[in-house]
């Protein structure tokens, strides 16, 4: 397994959780993502900033009534990175299973 197959940003379980949540929605409210991954607002903000810098997440700020809100969306770049990363994880599992089968024969 080539380590280059893995996305270094997605090796962090928190960032992997964030992009995995976002893959199923068009836009997600920051508070929902925060509750889903079980993080403080400041910790989530830091992780989202990392993902945004890599172009994986788009951040949109606005208001609902007079209350400020932040929404997050997975970008096409982020979706592709997640797909490649998950494929690499699947390859690790498959290679491990094949190695175990060879050992047993």
LINGI-V675566 format. One record per run of one state. SS is the DSSP state (A for helix, B for strand, O for the rest). FROM is the first residue (numbers start at 0). TO is the last residue. If there is no record, write none. Layout:
<<SS/FROM/TO> <SS/FROM/TO>>
This chain:
<<O/0/1> <A/2/4> <O/5/6> <A/7/10> <O/11/11> <A/12/21> <O/22/26> <B/27/28> <A/29/36> <O/37/39> <A/40/52> <O/53/55> <B/56/63> <O/64/65> <B/66/73> <O/74/74> <A/75/103> <O/104/104>>
